[in-house]
Amino acid sequence: MQRAKTLRRKVAPTPNAELAAGSSFGGDTVVKATEDTLDALFAAETEATFKQPWQKLDKGSRLDRLRKFVQAYPDVSPAERASLLTAILQAFELRLLNSKLAVEYDPDTATITSVRGLRDRTNISGLKTFRIDTAPATARTTVKRVKAPSLNGLTIETVKE
């Protein structure tokens, strides 16, 4: 038994004057317009990404901002800058810089203004070394109240801190 052969439909090619006139990859104007559009798209996405609050930035964006903070840190030598970068990256890996309380970040300019707990020490040789202190224990905001048994209908509350 013979099977019927499937025929392809013939579709008229769409005329594109710019592609026909240019090289096999398309006209230069088409390529240039596509590149410009992609560049504008990437620039807009980059700007929108860094305009978010610190806690909403992804890990790569945070690392990028921290490296730029280290590069812009004033009055440090290259060796001191390496010490600062090491301290910041260690704190980042230990997740000490994940909260908005640890890093003061300005989303409008996409820059870090300061890192809380960043301390520097100057050695005898005059070289600065950096470290990030962990935040001291903050005072408790909630007060735990313990109710004592009532005496003659009166309730006595004691406060534990």
Secondary structure by P-SEA (a helix, b strand, c coil): cbbbbbbbbbbcccccaaaaaccccccaaaaaaaaaaaaaaaaaaaaaaaccccccccaaaaaaaaaaaaaacccccaaaaaaaaaaaaaaaaacccccccccccccccccccccccbbbbbccccbbbbbbcccccccccbbbbbbccccccbbbbbbcc
